[in-house]
Amino acid sequence: MPEIIRPDAGKVLNQEIKNRGLKQGYVADKIGISHAYMSQLVNGSKKVSTDVAVRASIILGVPLDIFLKKS
């Protein structure tokens, strides 16, 4: 199955969190992931999964396509 999440999705996630004046830990709790895992996502050491991208888009109120690769 091809990757559909863009490689820099963690950076995008971090920017959206900052744009809303939220804390990473708060968003991690709402998404249902650990604070440590959120940190790994935004610093690029882990890839954002499709599941996390979907939940983040709902929690942050952003379109899912900001996390998707452009074809």
All heavy atoms as TSV, in Angstrom:
chain	resi	resn	atom	element	x	y	z
A	1	MET	N	N	0.850	-1.188	0.000
A	1	MET	CA	C	0.000	0.000	0.000
A	1	MET	C	C	0.891	1.245	0.000
A	1	MET	O	O	1.798	1.355	0.819
A	1	MET	CB	C	-0.891	-0.027	1.235
A	1	MET	CG	C	-1.878	1.070	1.299
A	1	MET	SD	S	-3.046	0.720	2.639
A	1	MET	CE	C	-4.218	1.975	2.326
A	2	PRO	N	N	0.640	2.166	-0.904
A	2	PRO	CA	C	1.502	3.360	-0.981
A	2	PRO	C	C	1.274	4.299	0.213
A	2	PRO	O	O	0.190	4.338	0.790
A	2	PRO	CB	C	1.060	4.035	-2.282
A	2	PRO	CG	C	-0.293	3.500	-2.570
A	2	PRO	CD	C	-0.385	2.148	-1.924
A	3	GLU	N	N	2.336	5.007	0.548
A	3	GLU	CA	C	2.251	6.013	1.612
A	3	GLU	C	C	1.406	7.183	1.126
A	3	GLU	O	O	1.617	7.674	0.021
A	3	GLU	CB	C	3.647	6.525	1.971
A	3	GLU	CG	C	4.445	5.593	2.827
A	3	GLU	CD	C	3.938	5.506	4.250
A	3	GLU	OE1	O	3.571	6.530	4.844
A	3	GLU	OE2	O	3.890	4.383	4.766
A	4	ILE	N	N	0.463	7.600	1.944
A	4	ILE	CA	C	-0.357	8.748	1.552
A	4	ILE	C	C	-0.101	9.969	2.425
A	4	ILE	O	O	-0.493	11.069	2.085
A	4	ILE	CB	C	-1.864	8.402	1.554
A	4	ILE	CG1	C	-2.330	7.994	2.940
A	4	ILE	CG2	C	-2.174	7.333	0.543
A	4	ILE	CD1	C	-3.832	7.906	3.090
A	5	ILE	N	N	0.554	9.756	3.565
A	5	ILE	CA	C	0.854	10.865	4.477
A	5	ILE	C	C	2.176	11.496	4.067
A	5	ILE	O	O	3.170	10.802	3.832
A	5	ILE	CB	C	0.936	10.366	5.935
A	5	ILE	CG1	C	-0.375	9.671	6.356
A	5	ILE	CG2	C	1.262	11.519	6.880
A	5	ILE	CD1	C	-1.601	10.546	6.338
A	6	ARG	N	N	2.191	12.803	3.978
A	6	ARG	CA	C	3.403	13.496	3.550
A	6	ARG	C	C	4.529	13.319	4.568
A	6	ARG	O	O	4.264	13.182	5.769
A	6	ARG	CB	C	3.122	14.961	3.259
A	6	ARG	CG	C	2.496	15.722	4.390
A	6	ARG	CD	C	1.947	17.060	4.006
A	6	ARG	NE	N	3.001	18.031	3.838
A	6	ARG	CZ	C	2.804	19.296	3.497
A	6	ARG	NH1	N	1.589	19.743	3.270
A	6	ARG	NH2	N	3.797	20.114	3.364
A	7	PRO	N	N	5.768	13.293	4.104
A	7	PRO	CA	C	6.899	13.037	5.000
A	7	PRO	C	C	7.066	14.094	6.099
A	7	PRO	O	O	7.574	13.781	7.172
A	7	PRO	CB	C	8.117	13.029	4.078
A	7	PRO	CG	C	7.624	13.082	2.696
A	7	PRO	CD	C	6.168	13.417	2.717
A	8	ASP	N	N	6.653	15.313	5.836
A	8	ASP	CA	C	6.789	16.384	6.826
A	8	ASP	C	C	5.487	16.645	7.591
A	8	ASP	O	O	5.283	17.736	8.129
A	8	ASP	CB	C	7.289	17.665	6.174
A	8	ASP	CG	C	6.302	18.258	5.179
A	8	ASP	OD1	O	5.384	17.539	4.733
A	8	ASP	OD2	O	6.453	19.449	4.846
A	9	ALA	N	N	4.637	15.642	7.690
A	9	ALA	CA	C	3.348	15.810	8.368
A	9	ALA	C	C	3.517	16.192	9.834
A	9	ALA	O	O	2.700	16.926	10.381
A	9	ALA	CB	C	2.506	14.535	8.249
A	10	GLY	N	N	4.584	15.735	10.465
A	10	GLY	CA	C	4.846	16.114	11.858
A	10	GLY	C	C	5.087	17.604	12.006
A	10	GLY	O	O	4.615	18.236	12.955
A	11	LYS	N	N	5.812	18.186	11.050
A	11	LYS	CA	C	6.041	19.642	11.056
A	11	LYS	C	C	4.726	20.388	10.869
A	11	LYS	O	O	4.484	21.406	11.518
A	11	LYS	CB	C	6.986	20.043	9.918
A	11	LYS	CG	C	8.421	19.986	10.234
A	11	LYS	CD	C	9.203	20.605	9.072
A	11	LYS	CE	C	10.653	20.242	9.171
A	11	LYS	NZ	N	11.431	20.722	8.043
A	12	VAL	N	N	3.913	19.880	9.946
A	12	VAL	CA	C	2.603	20.497	9.688
A	12	VAL	C	C	1.752	20.432	10.959
A	12	VAL	O	O	1.131	21.420	11.351
A	12	VAL	CB	C	1.889	19.807	8.510
A	12	VAL	CG1	C	0.481	20.332	8.333
A	12	VAL	CG2	C	2.696	19.966	7.231
A	13	LEU	N	N	1.749	19.274	11.604
A	13	LEU	CA	C	1.002	19.100	12.851
A	13	LEU	C	C	1.482	20.091	13.906
A	13	LEU	O	O	0.672	20.771	14.542
A	13	LEU	CB	C	1.162	17.669	13.346
A	13	LEU	CG	C	0.546	17.322	14.697
A	13	LEU	CD1	C	-0.952	17.582	14.702
A	13	LEU	CD2	C	0.846	15.871	15.058
A	14	ASN	N	N	2.781	20.196	14.064
A	14	ASN	CA	C	3.343	21.117	15.047
A	14	ASN	C	C	2.934	22.561	14.755
A	14	ASN	O	O	2.562	23.311	15.660
A	14	ASN	CB	C	4.864	20.986	15.080
A	14	ASN	CG	C	5.483	21.695	16.255
A	14	ASN	OD1	O	4.939	21.687	17.358
A	14	ASN	ND2	N	6.629	22.297	16.041
A	15	GLN	N	N	2.980	22.950	13.491
A	15	GLN	CA	C	2.618	24.319	13.113
A	15	GLN	C	C	1.147	24.595	13.402
A	15	GLN	O	O	0.803	25.671	13.903
A	15	GLN	CB	C	2.931	24.581	11.635
A	15	GLN	CG	C	2.847	26.034	11.259
A	15	GLN	CD	C	3.786	26.902	12.087
A	15	GLN	OE1	O	4.976	26.635	12.191
A	15	GLN	NE2	N	3.251	27.944	12.679
A	16	GLU	N	N	0.289	23.630	13.115
A	16	GLU	CA	C	-1.143	23.812	13.386
A	16	GLU	C	C	-1.415	23.916	14.887
A	16	GLU	O	O	-2.273	24.680	15.310
A	16	GLU	CB	C	-1.957	22.682	12.754
A	16	GLU	CG	C	-1.963	22.698	11.245
A	16	GLU	CD	C	-2.530	23.973	10.645
A	16	GLU	OE1	O	-3.452	24.584	11.221
A	16	GLU	OE2	O	-2.046	24.386	9.567
A	17	ILE	N	N	-0.691	23.155	15.683
A	17	ILE	CA	C	-0.828	23.240	17.145
A	17	ILE	C	C	-0.418	24.637	17.607
A	17	ILE	O	O	-1.124	25.276	18.384
A	17	ILE	CB	C	0.018	22.144	17.832
A	17	ILE	CG1	C	-0.587	20.763	17.559
A	17	ILE	CG2	C	0.125	22.408	19.336
A	17	ILE	CD1	C	0.298	19.597	17.967
A	18	LYS	N	N	0.725	25.109	17.123
A	18	LYS	CA	C	1.207	26.443	17.493
A	18	LYS	C	C	0.249	27.533	17.032
A	18	LYS	O	O	-0.001	28.494	17.766
A	18	LYS	CB	C	2.597	26.689	16.909
A	18	LYS	CG	C	3.688	25.933	17.602
A	18	LYS	CD	C	5.040	26.233	16.978
A	18	LYS	CE	C	6.139	25.492	17.702
A	18	LYS	NZ	N	7.457	25.753	17.125
A	19	ASN	N	N	-0.277	27.406	15.807
A	19	ASN	CA	C	-1.197	28.408	15.264
A	19	ASN	C	C	-2.424	28.595	16.150
A	19	ASN	O	O	-3.010	29.670	16.166
A	19	ASN	CB	C	-1.655	28.025	13.856
A	19	ASN	CG	C	-0.574	28.177	12.811
A	19	ASN	OD1	O	0.476	28.769	13.049
A	19	ASN	ND2	N	-0.818	27.611	11.637
A	20	ARG	N	N	-2.802	27.540	16.841
A	20	ARG	CA	C	-3.989	27.598	17.699
A	20	ARG	C	C	-3.649	27.927	19.149
A	20	ARG	O	O	-4.534	27.987	19.990
A	20	ARG	CB	C	-4.745	26.272	17.619
A	20	ARG	CG	C	-5.488	26.180	16.313
A	20	ARG	CD	C	-5.793	24.772	15.909
A	20	ARG	NE	N	-6.482	24.765	14.626
A	20	ARG	CZ	C	-5.918	25.044	13.455
A	20	ARG	NH1	N	-4.648	25.343	13.380
A	20	ARG	NH2	N	-6.620	25.033	12.339
A	21	GLY	N	N	-2.376	28.109	19.453
A	21	GLY	CA	C	-1.952	28.437	20.803
A	21	GLY	C	C	-2.160	27.285	21.789
A	21	GLY	O	O	-2.360	27.517	22.976
A	22	LEU	N	N	-2.093	26.062	21.279
A	22	LEU	CA	C	-2.305	24.890	22.122
A	22	LEU	C	C	-0.972	24.282	22.529
A	22	LEU	O	O	0.066	24.571	21.941
A	22	LEU	CB	C	-3.130	23.844	21.366
A	22	LEU	CG	C	-4.514	24.278	20.908
A	22	LEU	CD1	C	-5.145	23.215	20.025
A	22	LEU	CD2	C	-5.401	24.586	22.095
A	23	LYS	N	N	-1.017	23.425	23.520
A	23	LYS	CA	C	0.156	22.687	23.971
A	23	LYS	C	C	0.151	21.312	23.310
A	23	LYS	O	O	-0.908	20.704	23.131
A	23	LYS	CB	C	0.137	22.502	25.496
A	23	LYS	CG	C	0.126	23.795	26.276
A	23	LYS	CD	C	1.494	24.390	26.296
A	23	LYS	CE	C	1.506	25.616	27.211
A	23	LYS	NZ	N	2.694	26.390	27.062
A	24	GLN	N	N	1.336	20.828	22.981
A	24	GLN	CA	C	1.447	19.510	22.367
A	24	GLN	C	C	0.820	18.429	23.246
A	24	GLN	O	O	0.149	17.531	22.740
A	24	GLN	CB	C	2.912	19.149	22.121
A	24	GLN	CG	C	3.549	19.864	20.979
A	24	GLN	CD	C	4.996	19.461	20.777
A	24	GLN	OE1	O	5.485	18.514	21.372
A	24	GLN	NE2	N	5.689	20.204	19.935
A	25	GLY	N	N	1.050	18.510	24.541
A	25	GLY	CA	C	0.511	17.510	25.463
A	25	GLY	C	C	-1.004	17.477	25.468
A	25	GLY	O	O	-1.609	16.400	25.522
A	26	TYR	N	N	-1.617	18.638	25.396
A	26	TYR	CA	C	-3.081	18.724	25.348
A	26	TYR	C	C	-3.614	18.035	24.096
A	26	TYR	O	O	-4.557	17.237	24.153
A	26	TYR	CB	C	-3.521	20.192	25.387
A	26	TYR	CG	C	-4.994	20.392	25.131
A	26	TYR	CD1	C	-5.915	20.201	26.155
A	26	TYR	CD2	C	-5.461	20.765	23.876
A	26	TYR	CE1	C	-7.277	20.376	25.924
A	26	TYR	CE2	C	-6.810	20.931	23.636
A	26	TYR	CZ	C	-7.716	20.744	24.665
A	26	TYR	OH	O	-9.065	20.903	24.444
A	27	VAL	N	N	-2.999	18.339	22.954
A	27	VAL	CA	C	-3.433	17.748	21.690
A	27	VAL	C	C	-3.164	16.241	21.698
A	27	VAL	O	O	-3.992	15.458	21.242
A	27	VAL	CB	C	-2.768	18.446	20.484
A	27	VAL	CG1	C	-3.132	17.779	19.181
A	27	VAL	CG2	C	-3.159	19.923	20.453
A	28	ALA	N	N	-2.031	15.827	22.237
A	28	ALA	CA	C	-1.730	14.395	22.339
A	28	ALA	C	C	-2.818	13.677	23.133
A	28	ALA	O	O	-3.294	12.613	22.720
A	28	ALA	CB	C	-0.367	14.189	22.999
A	29	ASP	N	N	-3.221	14.257	24.255
A	29	ASP	CA	C	-4.287	13.657	25.072
A	29	ASP	C	C	-5.582	13.534	24.277
A	29	ASP	O	O	-6.256	12.503	24.326
A	29	ASP	CB	C	-4.541	14.486	26.337
A	29	ASP	CG	C	-3.409	14.406	27.347
A	29	ASP	OD1	O	-2.578	13.471	27.257
A	29	ASP	OD2	O	-3.352	15.287	28.228
A	30	LYS	N	N	-5.940	14.575	23.545
A	30	LYS	CA	C	-7.176	14.572	22.768
A	30	LYS	C	C	-7.118	13.557	21.618
A	30	LYS	O	O	-8.124	12.938	21.294
A	30	LYS	CB	C	-7.470	15.968	22.208
A	30	LYS	CG	C	-7.814	16.988	23.265
A	30	LYS	CD	C	-9.132	16.648	23.905
A	30	LYS	CE	C	-9.573	17.692	24.882
A	30	LYS	NZ	N	-10.786	17.307	25.577
A	31	ILE	N	N	-5.939	13.406	21.009
A	31	ILE	CA	C	-5.770	12.459	19.915
A	31	ILE	C	C	-5.736	11.026	20.449
A	31	ILE	O	O	-6.126	10.096	19.762
A	31	ILE	CB	C	-4.485	12.779	19.113
A	31	ILE	CG1	C	-4.663	14.088	18.344
A	31	ILE	CG2	C	-4.123	11.660	18.154
A	31	ILE	CD1	C	-3.404	14.569	17.650
A	32	GLY	N	N	-5.244	10.882	21.672
A	32	GLY	CA	C	-5.149	9.548	22.265
A	32	GLY	C	C	-3.777	8.915	22.126
A	32	GLY	O	O	-3.658	7.690	22.043
A	33	ILE	N	N	-2.743	9.761	22.090
A	33	ILE	CA	C	-1.367	9.266	22.029
A	33	ILE	C	C	-0.593	9.832	23.211
A	33	ILE	O	O	-1.018	10.803	23.845
A	33	ILE	CB	C	-0.679	9.645	20.691
A	33	ILE	CG1	C	-0.616	11.166	20.511
A	33	ILE	CG2	C	-1.376	8.982	19.514
A	33	ILE	CD1	C	0.164	11.626	19.278
A	34	SER	N	N	0.552	9.229	23.494
A	34	SER	CA	C	1.361	9.711	24.618
A	34	SER	C	C	2.047	11.032	24.254
A	34	SER	O	O	2.240	11.347	23.074
A	34	SER	CB	C	2.417	8.678	25.002
A	34	SER	OG	O	3.427	8.601	24.015
A	35	HIS	N	N	2.429	11.761	25.280
A	35	HIS	CA	C	3.142	13.022	25.064
A	35	HIS	C	C	4.485	12.743	24.387
A	35	HIS	O	O	4.913	13.504	23.519
A	35	HIS	CB	C	3.358	13.744	26.384
A	35	HIS	CG	C	2.085	14.178	27.038
A	35	HIS	ND1	N	2.033	15.187	27.967
A	35	HIS	CD2	C	0.797	13.754	26.911
A	35	HIS	CE1	C	0.780	15.358	28.383
A	35	HIS	NE2	N	0.024	14.484	27.752
A	36	ALA	N	N	5.134	11.636	24.777
A	36	ALA	CA	C	6.429	11.280	24.177
A	36	ALA	C	C	6.273	10.976	22.681
A	36	ALA	O	O	7.099	11.401	21.866
A	36	ALA	CB	C	7.026	10.077	24.896
A	37	TYR	N	N	5.212	10.275	22.329
A	37	TYR	CA	C	4.975	9.948	20.921
A	37	TYR	C	C	4.690	11.220	20.124
A	37	TYR	O	O	5.183	11.375	19.006
A	37	TYR	CB	C	3.832	8.943	20.796
A	37	TYR	CG	C	3.661	8.394	19.408
A	37	TYR	CD1	C	4.669	7.661	18.793
A	37	TYR	CD2	C	2.491	8.600	18.702
A	37	TYR	CE1	C	4.513	7.154	17.514
A	37	TYR	CE2	C	2.323	8.098	17.424
A	37	TYR	CZ	C	3.342	7.372	16.835
A	37	TYR	OH	O	3.179	6.881	15.570
A	38	MET	N	N	3.925	12.133	20.703
A	38	MET	CA	C	3.659	13.414	20.030
A	38	MET	C	C	4.969	14.145	19.772
A	38	MET	O	O	5.189	14.676	18.679
A	38	MET	CB	C	2.728	14.286	20.879
A	38	MET	CG	C	2.536	15.697	20.346
A	38	MET	SD	S	1.735	15.779	18.732
A	38	MET	CE	C	0.032	15.715	19.241
A	39	SER	N	N	5.846	14.147	20.748
A	39	SER	CA	C	7.137	14.804	20.593
A	39	SER	C	C	7.931	14.178	19.444
A	39	SER	O	O	8.539	14.880	18.644
A	39	SER	CB	C	7.926	14.712	21.901
A	39	SER	OG	O	9.185	15.316	21.759
A	40	GLN	N	N	7.895	12.845	19.353
A	40	GLN	CA	C	8.601	12.156	18.278
A	40	GLN	C	C	7.996	12.486	16.913
A	40	GLN	O	O	8.720	12.583	15.917
A	40	GLN	CB	C	8.572	10.648	18.510
A	40	GLN	CG	C	9.387	10.223	19.715
A	40	GLN	CD	C	9.180	8.764	20.062
A	40	GLN	OE1	O	8.126	8.189	19.812
A	40	GLN	NE2	N	10.200	8.170	20.660
A	41	LEU	N	N	6.689	12.665	16.860
A	41	LEU	CA	C	6.035	13.022	15.599
A	41	LEU	C	C	6.465	14.403	15.135
A	41	LEU	O	O	6.828	14.594	13.967
A	41	LEU	CB	C	4.511	12.978	15.743
A	41	LEU	CG	C	3.878	11.617	15.989
A	41	LEU	CD1	C	2.378	11.775	16.224
A	41	LEU	CD2	C	4.149	10.674	14.831
A	42	VAL	N	N	6.409	15.376	16.036
A	42	VAL	CA	C	6.692	16.755	15.623
A	42	VAL	C	C	8.174	17.010	15.383
A	42	VAL	O	O	8.523	17.915	14.637
A	42	VAL	CB	C	6.091	17.801	16.599
A	42	VAL	CG1	C	4.584	17.657	16.671
A	42	VAL	CG2	C	6.711	17.719	17.968
A	43	ASN	N	N	9.049	16.180	16.001
A	43	ASN	CA	C	10.480	16.378	15.724
A	43	ASN	C	C	10.973	15.512	14.563
A	43	ASN	O	O	12.136	15.563	14.203
A	43	ASN	CB	C	11.341	16.208	16.976
A	43	ASN	CG	C	11.528	14.773	17.408
A	43	ASN	OD1	O	11.443	13.842	16.616
A	43	ASN	ND2	N	11.803	14.585	18.686
A	44	GLY	N	N	10.056	14.712	13.978
A	44	GLY	CA	C	10.378	13.969	12.774
A	44	GLY	C	C	11.010	12.608	12.990
A	44	GLY	O	O	11.352	11.936	12.022
A	45	SER	N	N	11.155	12.173	14.242
A	45	SER	CA	C	11.768	10.860	14.456
A	45	SER	C	C	10.774	9.714	14.251
A	45	SER	O	O	11.186	8.566	14.105
A	45	SER	CB	C	12.431	10.769	15.836
A	45	SER	OG	O	11.496	10.905	16.869
A	46	LYS	N	N	9.485	10.009	14.236
A	46	LYS	CA	C	8.438	9.032	13.906
A	46	LYS	C	C	7.556	9.629	12.813
A	46	LYS	O	O	7.358	10.834	12.756
A	46	LYS	CB	C	7.553	8.720	15.119
A	46	LYS	CG	C	8.246	8.040	16.258
A	46	LYS	CD	C	8.342	6.562	16.025
A	46	LYS	CE	C	8.914	5.899	17.270
A	46	LYS	NZ	N	9.169	4.501	17.078
A	47	LYS	N	N	7.007	8.745	11.966
A	47	LYS	CA	C	6.094	9.187	10.912
A	47	LYS	C	C	4.677	9.292	11.466
A	47	LYS	O	O	4.270	8.483	12.303
A	47	LYS	CB	C	6.077	8.186	9.767
A	47	LYS	CG	C	7.333	8.151	8.952
A	47	LYS	CD	C	7.163	7.166	7.814
A	47	LYS	CE	C	8.411	7.097	6.963
A	47	LYS	NZ	N	8.243	6.143	5.863
A	48	VAL	N	N	3.951	10.274	10.997
A	48	VAL	CA	C	2.540	10.420	11.364
A	48	VAL	C	C	1.758	9.328	10.648
A	48	VAL	O	O	1.868	9.181	9.427
A	48	VAL	CB	C	2.005	11.817	10.972
A	48	VAL	CG1	C	0.514	11.915	11.238
A	48	VAL	CG2	C	2.760	12.907	11.726
A	49	SER	N	N	0.994	8.561	11.405
A	49	SER	CA	C	0.172	7.510	10.804
A	49	SER	C	C	-1.111	8.121	10.242
A	49	SER	O	O	-1.493	9.241	10.602
A	49	SER	CB	C	-0.176	6.448	11.844
A	49	SER	OG	O	-1.061	6.988	12.813
A	50	THR	N	N	-1.764	7.361	9.407
A	50	THR	CA	C	-3.041	7.804	8.848
A	50	THR	C	C	-4.053	8.035	9.968
A	50	THR	O	O	-4.773	9.033	9.964
A	50	THR	CB	C	-3.581	6.759	7.848
A	50	THR	OG1	O	-2.583	6.519	6.867
A	50	THR	CG2	C	-4.843	7.247	7.171
A	51	ASP	N	N	-4.073	7.129	10.932
A	51	ASP	CA	C	-5.001	7.230	12.056
A	51	ASP	C	C	-4.775	8.520	12.853
A	51	ASP	O	O	-5.718	9.247	13.168
A	51	ASP	CB	C	-4.855	6.004	12.956
A	51	ASP	CG	C	-5.891	5.947	14.050
A	51	ASP	OD1	O	-7.091	6.152	13.752
A	51	ASP	OD2	O	-5.512	5.699	15.210
A	52	VAL	N	N	-3.528	8.810	13.150
A	52	VAL	CA	C	-3.203	10.035	13.898
A	52	VAL	C	C	-3.552	11.262	13.066
A	52	VAL	O	O	-4.093	12.243	13.588
A	52	VAL	CB	C	-1.726	10.048	14.334
A	52	VAL	CG1	C	-1.305	11.422	14.841
A	52	VAL	CG2	C	-1.484	8.994	15.406
A	53	ALA	N	N	-3.286	11.234	11.776
A	53	ALA	CA	C	-3.612	12.373	10.904
A	53	ALA	C	C	-5.112	12.642	10.902
A	53	ALA	O	O	-5.538	13.799	11.000
A	53	ALA	CB	C	-3.112	12.118	9.488
A	54	VAL	N	N	-5.905	11.576	10.813
A	54	VAL	CA	C	-7.367	11.740	10.827
A	54	VAL	C	C	-7.821	12.339	12.145
A	54	VAL	O	O	-8.596	13.309	12.175
A	54	VAL	CB	C	-8.078	10.390	10.550
A	54	VAL	CG1	C	-9.565	10.484	10.822
A	54	VAL	CG2	C	-7.820	9.938	9.126
A	55	ARG	N	N	-7.334	11.776	13.259
A	55	ARG	CA	C	-7.750	12.287	14.579
A	55	ARG	C	C	-7.277	13.723	14.798
A	55	ARG	O	O	-8.011	14.543	15.347
A	55	ARG	CB	C	-7.261	11.364	15.681
A	55	ARG	CG	C	-8.038	10.045	15.689
A	55	ARG	CD	C	-7.679	9.168	16.850
A	55	ARG	NE	N	-6.517	8.371	16.489
A	55	ARG	CZ	C	-5.690	7.805	17.354
A	55	ARG	NH1	N	-5.887	7.934	18.639
A	55	ARG	NH2	N	-4.666	7.095	16.935
A	56	ALA	N	N	-6.064	14.034	14.353
A	56	ALA	CA	C	-5.539	15.399	14.509
A	56	ALA	C	C	-6.371	16.388	13.703
A	56	ALA	O	O	-6.659	17.494	14.173
A	56	ALA	CB	C	-4.076	15.460	14.081
A	57	SER	N	N	-6.763	16.001	12.500
A	57	SER	CA	C	-7.558	16.920	11.676
A	57	SER	C	C	-8.899	17.218	12.350
A	57	SER	O	O	-9.373	18.353	12.307
A	57	SER	CB	C	-7.759	16.365	10.268
A	57	SER	OG	O	-8.625	15.258	10.256
A	58	ILE	N	N	-9.475	16.218	12.985
A	58	ILE	CA	C	-10.745	16.423	13.688
A	58	ILE	C	C	-10.547	17.308	14.910
A	58	ILE	O	O	-11.279	18.283	15.105
A	58	ILE	CB	C	-11.361	15.061	14.083
A	58	ILE	CG1	C	-11.777	14.287	12.836
A	58	ILE	CG2	C	-12.535	15.248	15.037
A	58	ILE	CD1	C	-12.095	12.820	13.082
A	59	ILE	N	N	-9.557	16.989	15.718
A	59	ILE	CA	C	-9.303	17.740	16.958
A	59	ILE	C	C	-8.940	19.194	16.654
A	59	ILE	O	O	-9.391	20.120	17.334
A	59	ILE	CB	C	-8.175	17.076	17.787
A	59	ILE	CG1	C	-8.584	15.679	18.254
A	59	ILE	CG2	C	-7.745	17.945	18.960
A	59	ILE	CD1	C	-9.831	15.602	19.088
A	60	LEU	N	N	-8.114	19.405	15.636
A	60	LEU	CA	C	-7.642	20.756	15.318
A	60	LEU	C	C	-8.588	21.506	14.380
A	60	LEU	O	O	-8.412	22.698	14.159
A	60	LEU	CB	C	-6.235	20.694	14.703
A	60	LEU	CG	C	-5.144	20.147	15.624
A	60	LEU	CD1	C	-3.859	19.941	14.845
A	60	LEU	CD2	C	-4.919	21.080	16.811
A	61	GLY	N	N	-9.555	20.794	13.812
A	61	GLY	CA	C	-10.495	21.439	12.903
A	61	GLY	C	C	-9.861	21.889	11.605
A	61	GLY	O	O	-10.177	22.951	11.079
A	62	VAL	N	N	-8.939	21.062	11.101
A	62	VAL	CA	C	-8.270	21.362	9.837
A	62	VAL	C	C	-8.621	20.279	8.818
A	62	VAL	O	O	-8.941	19.151	9.192
A	62	VAL	CB	C	-6.730	21.453	10.000
A	62	VAL	CG1	C	-6.362	22.587	10.943
A	62	VAL	CG2	C	-6.139	20.143	10.478
A	63	PRO	N	N	-8.525	20.598	7.528
A	63	PRO	CA	C	-8.800	19.567	6.525
A	63	PRO	C	C	-7.720	18.479	6.563
A	63	PRO	O	O	-6.535	18.780	6.753
A	63	PRO	CB	C	-8.762	20.317	5.200
A	63	PRO	CG	C	-8.231	21.669	5.478
A	63	PRO	CD	C	-8.227	21.902	6.954
A	64	LEU	N	N	-8.137	17.253	6.397
A	64	LEU	CA	C	-7.207	16.122	6.412
A	64	LEU	C	C	-6.130	16.274	5.340
A	64	LEU	O	O	-4.990	15.858	5.541
A	64	LEU	CB	C	-7.983	14.812	6.211
A	64	LEU	CG	C	-7.163	13.532	6.161
A	64	LEU	CD1	C	-6.371	13.328	7.445
A	64	LEU	CD2	C	-8.064	12.346	5.883
A	65	ASP	N	N	-6.465	16.900	4.231
A	65	ASP	CA	C	-5.503	16.957	3.118
A	65	ASP	C	C	-4.228	17.745	3.418
A	65	ASP	O	O	-3.267	17.631	2.676
A	65	ASP	CB	C	-6.168	17.434	1.834
A	65	ASP	CG	C	-6.614	18.873	1.858
A	65	ASP	OD1	O	-6.545	19.528	2.909
A	65	ASP	OD2	O	-7.062	19.352	0.799
A	66	ILE	N	N	-4.195	18.500	4.516
A	66	ILE	CA	C	-2.933	19.178	4.847
A	66	ILE	C	C	-1.848	18.179	5.243
A	66	ILE	O	O	-0.678	18.495	5.209
A	66	ILE	CB	C	-3.088	20.269	5.940
A	66	ILE	CG1	C	-3.406	19.667	7.293
A	66	ILE	CG2	C	-4.102	21.318	5.524
A	66	ILE	CD1	C	-3.311	20.641	8.451
A	67	PHE	N	N	-2.263	16.971	5.627
A	67	PHE	CA	C	-1.326	15.928	6.013
A	67	PHE	C	C	-1.027	14.948	4.875
A	67	PHE	O	O	-0.200	14.065	5.023
A	67	PHE	CB	C	-1.872	15.129	7.204
A	67	PHE	CG	C	-2.085	15.959	8.438
A	67	PHE	CD1	C	-3.353	16.171	8.929
A	67	PHE	CD2	C	-1.020	16.524	9.119
A	67	PHE	CE1	C	-3.569	16.931	10.074
A	67	PHE	CE2	C	-1.221	17.289	10.258
A	67	PHE	CZ	C	-2.484	17.494	10.728
A	68	LEU	N	N	-1.708	15.089	3.748
A	68	LEU	CA	C	-1.586	14.128	2.650
A	68	LEU	C	C	-0.589	14.575	1.600
A	68	LEU	O	O	-0.423	15.774	1.354
A	68	LEU	CB	C	-2.944	13.910	1.989
A	68	LEU	CG	C	-4.073	13.425	2.880
A	68	LEU	CD1	C	-5.359	13.278	2.064
A	68	LEU	CD2	C	-3.716	12.133	3.585
A	69	LYS	N	N	0.042	13.589	0.975
A	69	LYS	CA	C	0.935	13.873	-0.150
A	69	LYS	C	C	0.106	14.435	-1.298
A	69	LYS	O	O	-1.008	14.001	-1.532
A	69	LYS	CB	C	1.616	12.593	-0.634
A	69	LYS	CG	C	2.725	12.106	0.233
A	69	LYS	CD	C	3.372	10.894	-0.418
A	69	LYS	CE	C	4.515	10.389	0.420
A	69	LYS	NZ	N	5.098	9.148	-0.157
A	70	LYS	N	N	0.679	15.363	-1.997
A	70	LYS	CA	C	0.026	15.916	-3.186
A	70	LYS	C	C	0.428	15.055	-4.373
A	70	LYS	O	O	1.579	14.725	-4.538
A	70	LYS	CB	C	0.448	17.373	-3.434
A	70	LYS	CG	C	0.217	18.281	-2.240
A	70	LYS	CD	C	-1.248	18.406	-1.899
A	70	LYS	CE	C	-1.422	19.398	-0.763
A	70	LYS	NZ	N	-2.375	19.026	0.218
A	71	SER	N	N	-0.536	14.706	-5.197
A	71	SER	CA	C	-0.193	13.853	-6.350
A	71	SER	C	C	-0.001	14.658	-7.613
A	71	SER	O	O	-0.202	15.805	-7.692
A	71	SER	CB	C	-1.270	12.812	-6.574
A	71	SER	OG	O	-2.548	13.370	-6.619
